[in-house]
Amino acid sequence: MLHHVEINVDHLEESIEFWDWLLGELGYEDYQSWSRGKSYKHGKTYLVFVQTEDRFQTPTFHRKRTGLNHLAFHAASREKVDELTQKLKERGDPILYEDRHPFAGGPNHYAVFCEDPNRIKVEIVAP
């Protein structure tokens, strides 16, 4: 069982706006909040987003470098993936691999891929 994941972000307010919405859609609840961070909990697992200190802002994050590539979340159904895809588009959040959506992960992998404000790839997968 994963206990928690902590992610440093460039602009905390932008990140919280994105993650508040998305994690709320996926059933996460607000957990903790402080001036330089916020966490969200689902069951016993939680995600933490923390403002990166100025002295560590460069170089910026890129998922192709060593480290985190992406976060993948369960969706309740294909309909939920479709609903979230539409909402992501309405919000103006970047959809990745749109030309292959919803099977960008393969013919039996129904998912939407997007990016958060820090360009962290997010995948939401139907059962």
C-alpha positions as CSV (number, residue, x, y, z in Angstrom):
1,M,0.0,0.0,0.0
2,L,1.4,3.4,-1.0
3,H,1.4,5.8,2.0
4,H,1.9,9.1,0.3
5,V,3.6,11.0,-2.6
6,E,4.9,14.5,-2.2
7,I,5.5,16.6,-5.3
8,N,7.2,20.0,-5.5
9,V,5.5,22.5,-7.8
10,D,6.6,25.8,-9.5
11,H,3.4,27.7,-8.7
12,L,1.4,26.3,-5.8
13,E,-1.8,28.3,-6.5
14,E,-2.0,27.1,-10.1
15,S,-1.3,23.5,-9.1
16,I,-4.0,23.6,-6.3
17,E,-6.6,25.0,-8.7
18,F,-5.9,22.0,-11.1
19,W,-5.6,19.3,-8.4
20,D,-8.5,20.5,-6.3
21,W,-10.8,20.0,-9.2
22,L,-9.3,16.7,-10.6
23,L,-8.8,15.0,-7.3
24,G,-12.3,16.0,-6.2
25,E,-13.7,14.4,-9.3
26,L,-11.8,11.2,-8.4
27,G,-13.1,11.1,-4.8
28,Y,-10.1,12.5,-2.9
29,E,-10.8,14.8,0.0
30,D,-8.9,17.8,1.3
31,Y,-6.5,16.6,4.0
32,Q,-4.0,19.2,5.1
33,S,-3.3,22.8,4.0
34,W,-0.5,25.3,5.0
35,S,1.0,28.4,3.4
36,R,3.5,26.4,1.2
37,G,1.5,23.2,0.5
38,K,-1.7,21.2,0.4
39,S,-2.6,17.5,0.6
40,Y,-5.5,15.3,-0.6
41,K,-6.5,12.0,0.9
42,H,-8.2,8.9,-0.5
43,G,-8.5,6.0,1.9
44,K,-5.1,5.7,3.7
45,T,-3.1,7.2,0.8
46,Y,-2.5,10.9,0.3
47,L,-0.9,13.2,-2.2
48,V,1.0,16.3,-1.2
49,F,1.9,19.4,-3.3
50,V,4.5,21.8,-2.0
51,Q,5.8,25.1,-3.4
52,T,9.4,24.6,-4.7
53,E,11.8,26.9,-3.0
54,D,13.1,29.7,-5.3
55,R,16.7,28.4,-5.2
56,F,15.5,25.0,-6.7
57,Q,13.3,26.4,-9.5
58,T,15.9,25.8,-12.2
59,P,16.1,23.6,-14.0
60,T,12.3,23.1,-14.3
61,F,10.6,19.7,-14.2
62,H,10.4,17.5,-17.3
63,R,9.0,14.0,-17.2
64,K,11.6,12.7,-19.6
65,R,14.4,13.4,-17.1
66,T,15.2,11.0,-14.3
67,G,12.4,11.0,-11.7
68,L,8.6,11.0,-11.9
69,N,7.2,10.3,-15.4
70,H,3.5,10.4,-14.6
71,L,0.7,9.7,-12.1
72,A,-2.1,7.3,-13.1
73,F,-5.5,7.2,-11.4
74,H,-8.4,4.8,-11.5
75,A,-11.6,6.0,-13.0
76,A,-14.9,4.3,-12.1
77,S,-15.9,3.7,-15.7
78,R,-15.3,4.6,-19.4
79,E,-18.1,7.1,-19.0
80,K,-16.1,8.8,-16.2
81,V,-13.1,9.0,-18.4
82,D,-15.2,10.6,-21.2
83,E,-16.8,13.0,-18.7
84,L,-13.3,14.1,-17.4
85,T,-12.0,14.4,-20.9
86,Q,-14.8,16.8,-21.7
87,K,-14.3,18.8,-18.5
88,L,-10.5,19.0,-19.1
89,K,-11.2,20.4,-22.6
90,E,-13.6,22.9,-21.2
91,R,-11.1,24.0,-18.6
92,G,-8.4,24.4,-21.3
93,D,-6.1,21.8,-19.8
94,P,-3.8,20.1,-22.3
95,I,-5.0,16.7,-23.5
96,L,-2.0,14.5,-24.6
97,Y,-2.1,12.1,-27.5
98,E,-5.5,13.5,-28.5
99,D,-5.2,11.9,-32.0
100,R,-5.2,8.4,-30.3
101,H,-7.6,9.2,-27.5
102,P,-9.0,7.2,-25.7
103,F,-6.7,4.3,-26.7
104,A,-3.4,6.1,-26.6
105,G,-2.2,3.5,-24.1
106,G,-3.1,0.6,-26.4
107,P,-6.2,-1.1,-27.9
108,N,-7.4,-2.4,-24.5
109,H,-6.4,0.6,-22.4
110,Y,-9.2,3.2,-22.2
111,A,-7.8,6.4,-20.7
112,V,-7.3,10.1,-20.9
113,F,-3.8,11.7,-20.6
114,C,-3.3,15.3,-19.7
115,E,-0.8,17.7,-18.1
116,D,-1.0,19.7,-14.9
117,P,0.3,23.3,-14.7
118,N,3.8,21.9,-14.0
119,R,3.6,19.7,-17.1
120,I,3.3,16.6,-15.0
121,K,1.6,13.9,-17.1
122,V,-1.6,12.6,-15.5
123,E,-3.4,9.5,-16.7
124,I,-7.0,8.5,-15.8
125,V,-7.7,4.9,-16.6
126,A,-11.1,3.1,-16.9
127,P,-11.4,-0.5,-15.6
